[in-house]
């Protein structure tokens, strides 16, 4: 199946249900975890309410509806005196994969970032075993960094 007439746009509040659904699918598919619906919905709303934190993009086709979503969040880099745009929560429907959906969203991210005088680059993280995604990112011109990601999560209940 080929998805022509892809439109990539900034998400609006009416996209919340699709974004939530796609985020839940992505978490189950990539990490085997279930995201709690209320927390996830609140987190998505928080990005809509605070555009200084980031925004969502949606890729859609008039005939097939929403095919992919991703979030952009911002990280200040004192080393570069600029803002990194972090691509997060990427999800493309299974039937739409390998159909340029992510490629079109990435091109829109780059287009928007290059218009931002504070943007100094685009970053994302990927599961170590997701070789298909890594190949796609390399084909789009991204490079693997020498950094590892570490974290400590806090119980906020």
Beta strands, then each sheet from edge to edge (+ up, - down):
strand 1: 6-10
strand 2: 54-61
strand 3: 65-77
strand 4: 82-92
strand 5: 119-124
sheet 1: 1+ 2- 3+ 4- 5-
end
